[in-house]
């Protein structure tokens, strides 16, 4: 009985460690001095994989995202609390977004494979512009 309890406890500890390792931290987007545009890149390995980026904007700006590569991606933008922005969910891959005017705060930008295109694995490029 003691062995069973120890084995179960060891399994739970290892499982918790595996979950925390697989959780992804958002990558902060920053611009070079004087620039309003950045190209961010990442890799995706399946329909279930995703990359998350975060960008801080001021109130009243325009945030634009656009696919800058050849891979079919879906880009979702989650505004900070207090924003009235709702993403347009048209029948395309959603690889372009424009938030105008922005609320002040951090916007989360998630990139996944487009479910409306053929599956692929590899890298993507996303242009992010704030003006």
OpenMM code with the backbone's topology and positions (N, CA, C; nanometers):
from openmm import Vec3, app, unit

residues = "UNK UNK UNK UNK UNK UNK UNK UNK UNK UNK UNK UNK UNK UNK UNK UNK UNK UNK UNK UNK UNK UNK UNK UNK UNK UNK UNK UNK UNK UNK UNK UNK UNK UNK UNK UNK UNK UNK UNK UNK UNK UNK UNK UNK UNK UNK UNK UNK UNK UNK UNK UNK UNK UNK UNK UNK UNK UNK UNK UNK UNK UNK UNK UNK UNK UNK UNK UNK UNK UNK UNK UNK UNK UNK UNK UNK UNK UNK UNK UNK UNK UNK UNK UNK UNK UNK UNK UNK UNK UNK UNK UNK UNK UNK UNK UNK UNK UNK UNK UNK UNK UNK UNK UNK UNK UNK UNK UNK UNK UNK UNK UNK UNK UNK UNK UNK UNK UNK UNK UNK UNK UNK UNK UNK UNK UNK UNK UNK UNK UNK UNK".split()
positions = [
    Vec3(0.0824, -0.1185, 0.0000),
    Vec3(0.0000, 0.0000, 0.0000),
    Vec3(0.0878, 0.1263, 0.0000),
    Vec3(0.1940, 0.1236, 0.0788),
    Vec3(0.2841, 0.2363, 0.0860),
    Vec3(0.3505, 0.2622, -0.0496),
    Vec3(0.3870, 0.1581, -0.1205),
    Vec3(0.4488, 0.1696, -0.2522),
    Vec3(0.3506, 0.2319, -0.3519),
    Vec3(0.2260, 0.1905, -0.3455),
    Vec3(0.1236, 0.2438, -0.4344),
    Vec3(0.1044, 0.3938, -0.4111),
    Vec3(0.0992, 0.4353, -0.2880),
    Vec3(0.0814, 0.5772, -0.2548),
    Vec3(0.2020, 0.6574, -0.3018),
    Vec3(0.3225, 0.6060, -0.2796),
    Vec3(0.4431, 0.6761, -0.3245),
    Vec3(0.4482, 0.6860, -0.4771),
    Vec3(0.4109, 0.5791, -0.5451),
    Vec3(0.4095, 0.5798, -0.6915),
    Vec3(0.3068, 0.6794, -0.7443),
    Vec3(0.1906, 0.6841, -0.6828),
    Vec3(0.0863, 0.7778, -0.7238),
    Vec3(0.1317, 0.9223, -0.7013),
    Vec3(0.1922, 0.9469, -0.5866),
    Vec3(0.2417, 1.0801, -0.5564),
    Vec3(0.3508, 1.1226, -0.6556),
    Vec3(0.4419, 1.0322, -0.6874),
    Vec3(0.5480, 1.0615, -0.7841),
    Vec3(0.4884, 1.0924, -0.9217),
    Vec3(0.3878, 1.0172, -0.9625),
    Vec3(0.3210, 1.0403, -1.0904),
    Vec3(0.2570, 1.1787, -1.0936),
    Vec3(0.1895, 1.2175, -0.9858),
    Vec3(0.1243, 1.3480, -0.9807),
    Vec3(0.2250, 1.4622, -0.9871),
    Vec3(0.3367, 1.4465, -0.9175),
    Vec3(0.4402, 1.5500, -0.9193),
    Vec3(0.4993, 1.5635, -1.0594),
    Vec3(0.5290, 1.4527, -1.1241),
    Vec3(0.5847, 1.4568, -1.2592),
    Vec3(0.4839, 1.5117, -1.3595),
    Vec3(0.3578, 1.4781, -1.3441),
    Vec3(0.2535, 1.5298, -1.4334),
    Vec3(0.2402, 1.6794, -1.4189),
    Vec3(0.2429, 1.7298, -1.2973),
    Vec3(0.2339, 1.8743, -1.2752),
    Vec3(0.3523, 1.9454, -1.3389),
    Vec3(0.4682, 1.8879, -1.3313),
    Vec3(0.5868, 1.9464, -1.3940),
    Vec3(0.5760, 1.9494, -1.5444),
    Vec3(0.5198, 1.8456, -1.6026),
    Vec3(0.5043, 1.8398, -1.7477),
    Vec3(0.4054, 1.9442, -1.7961),
    Vec3(0.3004, 1.9683, -1.7213),
    Vec3(0.2015, 2.0679, -1.7595),
    Vec3(0.2622, 2.2069, -1.7546),
    Vec3(0.3394, 2.2372, -1.6538),
    Vec3(0.3980, 2.3708, -1.6438),
    Vec3(0.5030, 2.3942, -1.7517),
    Vec3(0.5727, 2.2923, -1.7957),
    Vec3(0.6709, 2.3064, -1.9021),
    Vec3(0.6027, 2.3334, -2.0350),
    Vec3(0.4866, 2.2718, -2.0611),
    Vec3(0.4206, 2.2880, -2.1891),
    Vec3(0.3444, 2.4192, -2.1998),
    Vec3(0.3162, 2.4857, -2.0879),
    Vec3(0.2482, 2.6137, -2.0931),
    Vec3(0.3416, 2.7166, -2.1568),
    Vec3(0.2848, 2.7976, -2.2463),
    Vec3(0.3675, 2.8910, -2.3199),
    Vec3(0.3543, 3.0311, -2.2634),
    Vec3(0.4653, 3.0985, -2.2509),
    Vec3(0.4668, 3.2364, -2.2057),
    Vec3(0.4569, 3.3262, -2.3281),
    Vec3(0.3808, 3.4338, -2.3163),
    Vec3(0.3647, 3.5266, -2.4276),
    Vec3(0.4969, 3.5994, -2.4545),
    Vec3(0.5250, 3.6237, -2.5818),
    Vec3(0.6440, 3.6958, -2.6238),
    Vec3(0.6084, 3.8426, -2.6428),
    Vec3(0.6797, 3.9303, -2.5745),
    Vec3(0.6538, 4.0748, -2.5836),
    Vec3(0.7060, 4.1279, -2.7166),
    Vec3(0.6240, 4.2068, -2.7863),
    Vec3(0.6630, 4.2702, -2.9119),
    Vec3(0.7118, 4.4105, -2.8794),
    Vec3(0.8298, 4.4432, -2.9306),
    Vec3(0.8813, 4.5789, -2.9148),
    Vec3(0.9297, 4.6279, -3.0508),
    Vec3(0.9329, 4.7577, -3.0666),
    Vec3(0.9731, 4.8184, -3.1931),
    Vec3(1.1129, 4.8776, -3.1812),
    Vec3(1.1840, 4.8767, -3.2925),
    Vec3(1.3112, 4.9473, -3.2969),
    Vec3(1.2823, 5.0965, -3.2848),
    Vec3(1.3761, 5.1702, -3.2311),
    Vec3(1.3583, 5.3138, -3.2118),
    Vec3(1.3187, 5.3809, -3.3435),
    Vec3(1.2079, 5.4571, -3.3402),
    Vec3(1.1611, 5.5294, -3.4576),
    Vec3(1.0730, 5.4488, -3.5512),
    Vec3(1.0548, 5.3205, -3.5239),
    Vec3(0.9760, 5.2347, -3.6118),
    Vec3(0.8344, 5.2162, -3.5568),
    Vec3(0.7396, 5.1955, -3.6460),
    Vec3(0.6018, 5.1673, -3.6056),
    Vec3(0.5593, 5.0266, -3.6452),
    Vec3(0.6505, 4.9515, -3.7069),
    Vec3(0.6199, 4.8175, -3.7558),
    Vec3(0.7240, 4.7177, -3.7068),
    Vec3(0.6761, 4.5986, -3.6733),
    Vec3(0.7651, 4.4891, -3.6357),
    Vec3(0.7185, 4.3620, -3.7054),
    Vec3(0.8110, 4.2771, -3.7431),
    Vec3(0.7801, 4.1452, -3.7975),
    Vec3(0.8121, 4.0444, -3.6884),
    Vec3(0.7118, 3.9672, -3.6477),
    Vec3(0.7349, 3.8621, -3.5489),
    Vec3(0.7248, 3.7277, -3.6198),
    Vec3(0.8019, 3.6326, -3.5727),
    Vec3(0.8035, 3.4998, -3.6338),
    Vec3(0.7834, 3.3940, -3.5275),
    Vec3(0.7474, 3.2775, -3.5731),
    Vec3(0.7315, 3.1647, -3.4836),
    Vec3(0.7100, 3.0388, -3.5645),
    Vec3(0.6960, 2.9280, -3.4957),
    Vec3(0.6692, 2.8009, -3.5618),
    Vec3(0.5442, 2.7383, -3.5025),
    Vec3(0.4742, 2.6658, -3.5869),
    Vec3(0.3566, 2.5911, -3.5459),
    Vec3(0.3745, 2.4479, -3.5938),
    Vec3(0.3255, 2.3527, -3.5149),
    Vec3(0.3463, 2.2125, -3.5506),
    Vec3(0.2179, 2.1361, -3.5784),
    Vec3(0.1029, 2.1964, -3.5506),
    Vec3(-0.0247, 2.1301, -3.5770),
    Vec3(-0.1372, 2.2305, -3.5588),
    Vec3(-0.2590, 2.1866, -3.5863),
    Vec3(-0.3750, 2.2725, -3.5651),
    Vec3(-0.3897, 2.3122, -3.4180),
    Vec3(-0.3402, 2.2304, -3.3289),
    Vec3(-0.3554, 2.2590, -3.1859),
    Vec3(-0.2464, 2.3484, -3.1291),
    Vec3(-0.1393, 2.3689, -3.2031),
    Vec3(-0.0325, 2.4541, -3.1499),
    Vec3(-0.0650, 2.6013, -3.1761),
    Vec3(-0.0093, 2.6875, -3.0943),
    Vec3(-0.0297, 2.8311, -3.1098),
    Vec3(0.0880, 2.9072, -3.0506),
    Vec3(0.1013, 3.0305, -3.0927),
    Vec3(0.2017, 3.1217, -3.0380),
    Vec3(0.1275, 3.2453, -2.9904),
    Vec3(0.1726, 3.2997, -2.8790),
    Vec3(0.1070, 3.4161, -2.8207),
    Vec3(0.2086, 3.5292, -2.8075),
    Vec3(0.1677, 3.6470, -2.8504),
    Vec3(0.2484, 3.7672, -2.8411),
    Vec3(0.1694, 3.8708, -2.7627),
    Vec3(0.2383, 3.9635, -2.7009),
    Vec3(0.1725, 4.0705, -2.6265),
    Vec3(0.2352, 4.2026, -2.6672),
    Vec3(0.1504, 4.3038, -2.6840),
    Vec3(0.1985, 4.4361, -2.7219),
    Vec3(0.1220, 4.5410, -2.6420),
    Vec3(0.1948, 4.6387, -2.5921),
    Vec3(0.1332, 4.7482, -2.5161),
    Vec3(0.1115, 4.8655, -2.6112),
    Vec3(-0.0098, 4.9192, -2.6115),
    Vec3(-0.0414, 5.0355, -2.6936),
    Vec3(-0.1064, 5.1428, -2.6064),
    Vec3(-0.1049, 5.2646, -2.6590),
    Vec3(-0.1698, 5.3757, -2.5898),
    Vec3(-0.3116, 5.3921, -2.6419),
    Vec3(-0.3903, 5.4660, -2.5681),
    Vec3(-0.5286, 5.4922, -2.6081),
    Vec3(-0.5308, 5.5757, -2.7357),
    Vec3(-0.6204, 5.5397, -2.8288),
    Vec3(-0.6406, 5.6166, -2.9501),
    Vec3(-0.5509, 5.5813, -3.0665),
    Vec3(-0.4651, 5.4817, -3.0532),
    Vec3(-0.3793, 5.4414, -3.1635),
    Vec3(-0.4539, 5.3418, -3.2530),
    Vec3(-0.3886, 5.3003, -3.3606),
    Vec3(-0.4412, 5.1964, -3.4486),
    Vec3(-0.3435, 5.0802, -3.4473),
    Vec3(-0.3923, 4.9611, -3.4127),
    Vec3(-0.3123, 4.8391, -3.4114),
    Vec3(-0.3555, 4.7549, -3.5306),
    Vec3(-0.2591, 4.7193, -3.6155),
    Vec3(-0.2876, 4.6396, -3.7345),
    Vec3(-0.1993, 4.5159, -3.7343),
    Vec3(-0.2591, 4.4000, -3.7658),
    Vec3(-0.1817, 4.2771, -3.7851),
    Vec3(-0.2094, 4.2265, -3.9263),
    Vec3(-0.1052, 4.1701, -3.9886),
    Vec3(-0.1199, 4.1188, -4.1251),
    Vec3(-0.0211, 4.0052, -4.1464),
    Vec3(-0.0656, 3.8989, -4.2084),
    Vec3(0.0215, 3.7866, -4.2424),
    Vec3(0.1306, 3.8369, -4.3363),
    Vec3(0.2561, 3.8131, -4.3015),
    Vec3(0.3686, 3.8591, -4.3831),
    Vec3(0.4439, 3.7428, -4.4471),
    Vec3(0.3891, 3.6224, -4.4363),
    Vec3(0.4552, 3.5049, -4.4925),
    Vec3(0.3634, 3.4309, -4.5874),
    Vec3(0.4014, 3.3072, -4.6192),
    Vec3(0.3251, 3.2254, -4.7122),
    Vec3(0.2383, 3.1208, -4.6437),
    Vec3(0.2443, 3.1105, -4.5119),
    Vec3(0.1683, 3.0106, -4.4379),
    Vec3(0.0291, 3.0640, -4.4046),
    Vec3(-0.0695, 2.9758, -4.4065),
    Vec3(-0.2060, 3.0149, -4.3735),
    Vec3(-0.2218, 3.0165, -4.2223),
    Vec3(-0.2414, 3.1369, -4.1664),
    Vec3(-0.2533, 3.1510, -4.0224),
    Vec3(-0.3837, 3.2221, -3.9859),
    Vec3(-0.4264, 3.1993, -3.8635),
    Vec3(-0.5376, 3.2729, -3.8052),
    Vec3(-0.4811, 3.3548, -3.6905),
    Vec3(-0.5141, 3.4824, -3.6896),
    Vec3(-0.4640, 3.5730, -3.5877),
    Vec3(-0.5824, 3.6236, -3.5069),
    Vec3(-0.5775, 3.6020, -3.3771),
    Vec3(-0.6835, 3.6558, -3.2917),
    Vec3(-0.6231, 3.7606, -3.1997),
    Vec3(-0.6990, 3.8663, -3.1768),
    Vec3(-0.6534, 3.9778, -3.0951),
    Vec3(-0.7468, 3.9909, -2.9753),
    Vec3(-0.6891, 3.9827, -2.8560),
    Vec3(-0.7668, 3.9971, -2.7331),
    Vec3(-0.7295, 4.1305, -2.6688),
    Vec3(-0.8277, 4.2219, -2.6573),
    Vec3(-0.7976, 4.3541, -2.6030),
    Vec3(-0.7867, 4.3531, -2.4514),
    Vec3(-0.7325, 4.4615, -2.3958),
    Vec3(-0.7262, 4.4716, -2.2497),
    Vec3(-0.8649, 4.4986, -2.1922),
    Vec3(-0.8820, 4.4794, -2.0626),
    Vec3(-1.0107, 4.5106, -1.9999),
    Vec3(-1.0483, 4.6577, -2.0239),
    Vec3(-1.1759, 4.6810, -2.0503),
    Vec3(-1.2239, 4.8164, -2.0742),
    Vec3(-1.2335, 4.8533, -2.2207),
    Vec3(-1.1832, 4.7683, -2.3092),
    Vec3(-1.1892, 4.7950, -2.4523),
    Vec3(-1.3245, 4.7521, -2.5071),
    Vec3(-1.3690, 4.8180, -2.6113),
    Vec3(-1.4946, 4.7805, -2.6773),
    Vec3(-1.4688, 4.7036, -2.8067),
    Vec3(-1.3438, 4.6690, -2.8345),
    Vec3(-1.3087, 4.5994, -2.9584),
    Vec3(-1.3621, 4.4568, -2.9583),
    Vec3(-1.4260, 4.4192, -3.0698),
    Vec3(-1.4677, 4.2813, -3.0939),
    Vec3(-1.4163, 4.2423, -3.2308),
    Vec3(-1.3458, 4.1304, -3.2376),
    Vec3(-1.2845, 4.0870, -3.3629),
    Vec3(-1.3905, 4.0430, -3.4622),
    Vec3(-1.3724, 4.0833, -3.5886),
    Vec3(-1.4600, 4.0417, -3.6976),
    Vec3(-1.4289, 3.8964, -3.7303),
    Vec3(-1.5276, 3.8115, -3.7240),
    Vec3(-1.5060, 3.6690, -3.7504),
    Vec3(-1.5643, 3.6321, -3.8871),
    Vec3(-1.5078, 3.6911, -3.9926),
    Vec3(-1.5510, 3.6639, -4.1291),
    Vec3(-1.5178, 3.5199, -4.1676),
    Vec3(-1.5539, 3.4820, -4.2876),
    Vec3(-1.5374, 3.3437, -4.3315),
    Vec3(-1.3976, 3.3136, -4.3866),
    Vec3(-1.3013, 3.4028, -4.3646),
    Vec3(-1.1662, 3.3772, -4.4132),
    Vec3(-1.0778, 3.3271, -4.2991),
    Vec3(-0.9484, 3.3290, -4.3204),
    Vec3(-0.8554, 3.2777, -4.2194),
    Vec3(-0.8288, 3.3757, -4.1059),
    Vec3(-0.8791, 3.4974, -4.1134),
    Vec3(-0.8581, 3.5991, -4.0095),
    Vec3(-0.7103, 3.6306, -3.9919),
    Vec3(-0.6391, 3.6471, -4.1022),
    Vec3(-0.4971, 3.6765, -4.0901),
    Vec3(-0.4684, 3.8263, -4.0920),
    Vec3(-0.5747, 3.9079, -4.0956),
    Vec3(-0.5611, 4.0540, -4.0891),
    Vec3(-0.6566, 4.1071, -3.9832),
    Vec3(-0.6077, 4.2016, -3.9044),
    Vec3(-0.6904, 4.2663, -3.8026),
    Vec3(-0.6550, 4.4131, -3.7959),
    Vec3(-0.7544, 4.4941, -3.7609),
    Vec3(-0.7301, 4.6350, -3.7336),
    Vec3(-0.8135, 4.6756, -3.6133),
    Vec3(-0.7464, 4.7282, -3.5124),
    Vec3(-0.8129, 4.7771, -3.3926),
    Vec3(-0.7932, 4.9280, -3.3903),
    Vec3(-0.9034, 5.0024, -3.4053),
    Vec3(-0.8934, 5.1480, -3.4074),
    Vec3(-1.0237, 5.2084, -3.3585),
    Vec3(-1.0198, 5.2931, -3.2619),
    Vec3(-0.9062, 5.3315, -3.1796),
    Vec3(-0.8811, 5.2269, -3.0714),
    Vec3(-0.7606, 5.2217, -3.0249),
    Vec3(-0.7247, 5.1246, -2.9213),
    Vec3(-0.7537, 5.1811, -2.7824),
    Vec3(-0.7737, 5.0887, -2.6892),
    Vec3(-0.7754, 5.1241, -2.5472),
    Vec3(-0.6320, 5.1093, -2.4979),
    Vec3(-0.5968, 5.1793, -2.3953),
    Vec3(-0.4611, 5.1695, -2.3415),
    Vec3(-0.4438, 5.0359, -2.2701),
    Vec3(-0.3301, 4.9697, -2.2942),
    Vec3(-0.3006, 4.8453, -2.2249),
    Vec3(-0.2373, 4.7420, -2.3150),
    Vec3(-0.2282, 4.6197, -2.2626),
    Vec3(-0.1680, 4.5077, -2.3347),
    Vec3(-0.2720, 4.4334, -2.4173),
    Vec3(-0.2416, 4.4148, -2.5442),
    Vec3(-0.3234, 4.3338, -2.6335),
    Vec3(-0.2531, 4.2001, -2.6533),
    Vec3(-0.3275, 4.0897, -2.6419),
    Vec3(-0.2725, 3.9564, -2.6675),
    Vec3(-0.3029, 3.9187, -2.8119),
    Vec3(-0.2007, 3.8762, -2.8836),
    Vec3(-0.2146, 3.8351, -3.0235),
    Vec3(-0.1781, 3.6878, -3.0312),
    Vec3(-0.2755, 3.6042, -3.0674),
    Vec3(-0.2536, 3.4591, -3.0785),
    Vec3(-0.2506, 3.4193, -3.2248),
    Vec3(-0.1551, 3.3345, -3.2596),
    Vec3(-0.1398, 3.2862, -3.3968),
    Vec3(-0.1567, 3.1349, -3.3956),
    Vec3(-0.2465, 3.0844, -3.4802),
    Vec3(-0.2680, 2.9413, -3.4972),
    Vec3(-0.2729, 2.9106, -3.6465),
    Vec3(-0.2702, 2.7824, -3.6800),
    Vec3(-0.2903, 2.7440, -3.8191),
    Vec3(-0.4343, 2.7729, -3.8573),
    Vec3(-0.4553, 2.8146, -3.9791),
    Vec3(-0.5912, 2.8384, -4.0278),
    Vec3(-0.6603, 2.7037, -4.0469),
    Vec3(-0.7748, 2.6872, -3.9835),
    Vec3(-0.8495, 2.5620, -3.9951),
    Vec3(-0.9197, 2.5484, -4.1300),
    Vec3(-0.9244, 2.6555, -4.2064),
    Vec3(-0.9935, 2.6542, -4.3358),
    Vec3(-0.8983, 2.6255, -4.4515),
    Vec3(-0.7726, 2.5959, -4.4204),
    Vec3(-0.6722, 2.5657, -4.5232),
    Vec3(-0.6107, 2.4292, -4.4937),
    Vec3(-0.5273, 2.3827, -4.5848),
    Vec3(-0.4590, 2.2551, -4.5639),
    Vec3(-0.3646, 2.2641, -4.4451),
    Vec3(-0.3502, 2.1527, -4.3752),
    Vec3(-0.2605, 2.1474, -4.2602),
    Vec3(-0.1163, 2.1688, -4.3062),
    Vec3(-0.0360, 2.2298, -4.2218),
    Vec3(0.1054, 2.2533, -4.2507),
    Vec3(0.1805, 2.2595, -4.1189),
    Vec3(0.3090, 2.2474, -4.1266),
    Vec3(0.3980, 2.2630, -4.0119),
    Vec3(0.5090, 2.3561, -4.0549),
    Vec3(0.5538, 2.4395, -3.9635),
    Vec3(0.6661, 2.5250, -3.9985),
    Vec3(0.6540, 2.6628, -3.9415),
    Vec3(0.7202, 2.7570, -4.0084),
    Vec3(0.7308, 2.8919, -3.9557),
    Vec3(0.6287, 2.9853, -4.0191),
    Vec3(0.6037, 3.0947, -3.9489),
    Vec3(0.5145, 3.1983, -3.9984),
    Vec3(0.5782, 3.3337, -3.9711),
    Vec3(0.5287, 3.4349, -4.0423),
    Vec3(0.5702, 3.5731, -4.0220),
    Vec3(0.4440, 3.6567, -4.0070),
    Vec3(0.4457, 3.7464, -3.9097),
    Vec3(0.3316, 3.8330, -3.8858),
    Vec3(0.3817, 3.9765, -3.8716),
    Vec3(0.3213, 4.0672, -3.9493),
    Vec3(0.3562, 4.2090, -3.9407),
    Vec3(0.2604, 4.2737, -3.8407),
    Vec3(0.3158, 4.3459, -3.7444),
    Vec3(0.2384, 4.4172, -3.6442),
    Vec3(0.2741, 4.5644, -3.6558),
    Vec3(0.1715, 4.6469, -3.6704),
    Vec3(0.1943, 4.7907, -3.6889),
    Vec3(0.1099, 4.8682, -3.5882),
    Vec3(0.1687, 4.9691, -3.5281),
    Vec3(0.0974, 5.0593, -3.4375),
    Vec3(0.1274, 5.2008, -3.4803),
    Vec3(0.0225, 5.2774, -3.5042),
    Vec3(0.0426, 5.4178, -3.5432),
    Vec3(-0.0536, 5.5057, -3.4685),
] * unit.nanometer
topology = app.Topology()
chain = topology.addChain("A")
for resn in residues:
    res = topology.addResidue(resn, chain)
    for name in ("N", "CA", "C"):
        topology.addAtom(name, app.Element.getBySymbol(name[0]), res)
